[in-house]
């Protein structure tokens, strides 16, 4: 009887390739399962229209469940119905982000309804654009209270449940958080503050496995500041584009964190 006591270099190479291939396949499968968005839960502020609505649409298409909030309950409920007829996948909530108590209640209602929280998208925002000479104290306060303090309230309400799921916080800032312009003293202040706030929170929370990013869009075709989107806005970023960017962040390999993302139209405005 003949027994082989050695294998050829070619056979050894094939066996090692197969072994490495199996390890790669196993790692890829593990990552795929880890990053799957199926049945994960997102809480999206300002989700009844514009960027928030576009994000909700994209995440639902990825198999997630979403809670959307807004100041006007009827508007939020109407948006939720448009997003999905299945109440097990979409929850409409009324909340004023500038009031900590209402945000805490809305986040708890999301957890009560879906059983957990995986993602916070802090999107709610307002804009008052006026020279500092004519900008009122009320306009200043509403801008800062909504765009900056409101995000603080949302983040504070979500920290503990996101620790449990090692979740993700995404804030929607603006290129106005890096570039100042005339008549935007309040808006610039709120968005510069939001970018700094988000980056500091990222450093505070990553030791818990919570990832934090801020997205800084340029011109987006939305209803922001009473604008009505139309054909003339076709050159701008569309809300679903921001939704795709959010999904890309959530699906990225967890070892990598794009903590600050600037995004602008690929071509200048017409």
C-alpha positions in Angstrom: 0.0 0.0 0.0 1.3 3.5 -0.9 1.0 6.4 1.6 1.7 10.0 0.6 3.9 11.7 3.1 4.0 15.1 1.4 2.0 17.4 -0.8 3.1 19.4 -3.8 3.7 23.1 -3.5 0.8 23.5 -6.0 -1.6 21.5 -3.8 -0.4 23.4 -0.7 -1.1 26.7 -2.5 -4.6 25.6 -3.5 -5.4 24.4 0.0 -4.2 27.7 1.6 -6.2 29.6 -1.0 -9.4 27.6 -0.2 -8.7 28.2 3.6 -8.2 31.9 3.1 -11.2 32.1 0.8 -13.4 30.4 3.5 -12.2 32.9 6.1 -12.9 35.8 3.8 -16.4 34.5 3.1 -17.0 33.9 6.8 -15.8 37.4 7.6 -17.9 39.0 4.8 -21.0 37.1 6.0 -20.4 38.2 9.5 -20.1 41.8 8.5 -23.2 41.5 6.2 -25.2 40.2 9.1 -23.8 42.9 11.5 -24.6 45.7 9.1 -28.0 44.5 8.0 -30.6 47.2 8.5 -33.5 44.8 8.5 -35.8 45.5 11.5 -33.5 48.1 13.0 -35.3 51.1 14.5 -34.7 54.8 13.7 -36.0 57.9 15.4 -36.1 60.8 12.9 -36.9 64.3 14.1 -38.5 66.6 11.5 -39.6 63.6 9.5 -42.8 64.8 8.0 -41.2 66.4 4.9 -38.0 67.3 3.2 -34.8 65.6 4.3 -36.3 63.8 7.2 -39.0 62.3 5.0 -36.5 61.3 2.4 -34.4 59.6 5.0 -37.4 57.7 6.4 -38.3 56.5 2.8 -34.8 55.2 2.3 -34.6 53.4 5.6 -38.0 51.8 5.2 -36.9 50.5 1.8 -33.9 49.0 3.6 -36.2 47.1 5.9 -36.0 49.4 8.9 -38.7 50.6 11.2 -39.0 54.3 11.7 -40.6 56.8 14.1 -41.0 60.3 12.6 -41.7 63.4 14.6 -42.9 67.0 14.0 -44.6 69.8 15.6 -47.9 69.3 13.8 -49.4 65.9 14.6 -51.8 65.9 11.6 -48.8 66.5 9.2 -46.7 63.8 10.8 -49.6 61.3 10.7 -50.2 62.2 7.0 -46.6 61.7 6.2 -46.5 58.3 8.1 -49.5 57.1 6.1 -47.8 58.1 2.8 -44.6 56.3 3.9 -46.3 53.0 4.8 -49.8 51.7 5.5 -48.3 49.3 8.0 -48.3 50.8 11.5 -45.9 48.1 12.7 -43.2 49.8 10.6 -43.9 53.6 10.9 -44.9 55.5 14.0 -46.0 59.2 13.9 -45.2 61.3 17.0 -45.8 64.9 17.9 -42.8 66.5 19.6 -41.1 69.9 20.0 -37.4 69.2 20.0 -36.7 72.4 21.9 -38.6 71.0 24.9 -36.6 68.3 26.6 -39.7 66.6 28.2 -41.5 66.1 24.9 -38.4 64.7 23.3 -37.9 62.2 26.1 -41.6 61.1 25.9 -41.3 60.7 22.1 -38.2 58.6 22.3 -39.8 56.4 25.0 -42.9 56.0 22.9 -40.7 54.8 20.1 -39.1 52.2 22.3 -42.5 51.2 23.7 -43.8 50.7 20.2 -40.8 49.0 18.5 -39.0 47.5 21.5 -35.7 49.2 21.0 -33.8 52.1 19.3 -30.9 51.7 16.9 -30.5 55.1 15.2 -31.2 58.7 16.0 -31.4 61.1 13.0 -31.5 64.6 14.5 -32.9 66.5 11.5 -35.4 69.0 12.7 -34.4 72.6 11.9 -35.5 76.1 11.2 -34.0 79.1 9.5 -34.4 82.9 10.0 -32.4 84.9 7.5 -32.0 88.6 8.2 -29.3 91.2 8.8 -28.3 91.4 12.5 -29.8 94.9 12.4 -33.3 93.5 11.9 -33.0 90.0 13.3 -35.2 89.8 16.4 -34.5 88.2 19.7 -37.4 85.8 19.1 -35.9 84.7 15.7 -32.5 84.2 17.3 -33.9 82.1 20.1 -36.1 79.9 17.9 -33.1 79.2 15.6 -30.8 78.2 18.5 -33.4 76.4 20.5 -34.4 74.2 17.5 -31.2 73.7 15.6 -28.8 73.3 18.6 -30.6 72.9 21.9 -33.1 70.6 20.1 -30.4 68.3 19.0 -29.0 68.3 22.5 -32.4 67.2 23.8 -32.8 64.5 21.2 -29.3 63.1 21.9 -29.7 63.2 25.7 -33.0 61.3 25.4 -31.4 58.6 23.2 -28.1 57.9 24.9 -29.1 55.0 27.2 -31.2 53.0 24.6 -28.4 53.5 22.0 -25.8 52.1 24.5 -27.9 48.9 24.7 -27.9 48.5 20.9 -24.5 50.1 20.2 -26.4 52.4 17.9 -25.8 55.4 15.7 -26.4 59.1 16.0 -26.6 61.2 12.8 -27.1 64.9 13.0 -28.1 66.9 9.9 -26.1 70.1 10.0 -25.3 72.2 6.9 -22.4 73.6 4.9 -23.5 76.8 6.8 -21.7 75.1 9.7 -18.4 75.7 7.9 -19.1 78.7 5.7 -20.6 82.0 6.9 -22.7 84.3 4.7 -24.6 87.6 4.9 -28.0 87.6 6.7 -27.2 84.2 8.4 -25.9 85.2 11.8 -28.5 83.0 13.6 -28.4 80.1 11.2 -24.6 80.1 11.0 -24.3 80.2 14.8 -26.7 77.3 15.2 -25.0 75.1 12.5 -21.4 75.9 13.5 -22.4 75.0 17.0 -24.1 71.8 15.8 -21.0 70.6 14.0 -18.8 71.3 17.0 -21.4 69.7 19.4 -21.6 66.6 17.2 -17.9 66.0 17.0 -17.5 66.4 20.8 -20.4 63.9 21.3 -18.7 61.5 18.9 -15.6 61.5 21.2 -17.7 61.2 24.3 -19.8 58.2 23.1 -17.6 56.0 20.9 -16.2 54.2 23.9 -19.7 52.8 24.4 -19.8 51.5 20.8 -22.1 54.4 19.8 -21.1 55.9 16.4 -21.8 59.6 15.8 -21.6 61.5 12.5 -22.8 64.8 11.2 -23.9 65.4 7.6 -23.4 68.9 6.2 -25.5 69.3 3.0 -25.3 72.2 0.6 -28.4 73.1 -1.4 -31.2 70.6 -1.0 -34.6 70.6 -2.8 -36.8 70.9 0.2 -39.6 73.0 1.8 -37.1 74.6 4.1 -37.8 78.3 4.9 -41.2 78.1 3.1 -39.6 77.1 -0.3 -41.7 75.0 -2.6 -39.6 72.6 -4.6 -40.1 72.5 -8.3 -38.4 71.8 -11.6 -35.9 74.6 -11.1 -34.5 72.6 -8.1 -33.5 69.6 -10.2 -29.8 70.6 -10.0 -29.9 70.4 -6.2 -29.3 67.5 -3.8 -32.6 65.6 -3.4 -33.9 64.4 0.0 -33.6 60.8 -1.1 -29.9 61.4 -1.8 -29.4 62.3 1.9 -31.4 59.2 2.7 -29.0 57.1 0.7 -26.0 58.7 2.5 -27.5 57.9 5.9 -28.0 54.3 4.8 -24.4 54.1 3.5 -23.2 55.3 6.9 -25.3 52.7 8.7 -24.1 49.9 6.4 -20.4 50.8 6.6 -18.0 48.5 8.2 -18.2 49.3 11.9 -14.5 49.7 12.2 -14.7 52.9 10.2 -16.5 56.1 11.2 -16.9 59.1 8.8 -17.5 61.5 11.6 -18.1 64.6 9.4 -19.5 64.4 5.8 -19.8 67.5 3.5 -22.1 67.0 0.6 -23.0 69.4 -2.2 -24.6 69.4 -5.6 -22.1 68.0 -8.2 -22.7 71.0 -10.4 -23.1 74.7 -9.5 -26.6 76.2 -9.3 -28.3 77.5 -12.4 
